[in-house]
Each structure stands twice: as structure tokens, then as C-alpha cells.
Amino acid sequence: MSPLTGAIATFIAAWVARDVCDIIVAAVTALIVTARRSATRPRTTATTDCLALLNNNDS
């Protein structure tokens, strides 16, 4: 492989890796934000009722 071809291939690989890294960071950030919202949001009556039913079945 000529030095120019190697340089072009390296540039393309770095460009693709940068895009993939941006996508991964965005996905992880979205998961963290979603998890925080779920943890801080008050539970609905339906959720509380379901949890009560599950706890009663464990006995």
C-alpha cells in the first residue's frame, strides 16, 4: 500500500470511528437521562398496584 493510500485509509477509518463514537456517546447519554427520569418520577397508582400484587405473590 502506498503512503498516500495508507494515509487516506487511516483518515477514513478515523472519520468512521469518530461518527461511531459520537453515536455511542449519544446513546449512553440518552440511557442515563431516561434512567434518571424514571428514578425521580413518582410512581403511578397502576405501578403501585402491580408492585403490591407481586409482593403478595411472593409470600
Beta strands, then each sheet from edge to edge (+ up, - down):
end
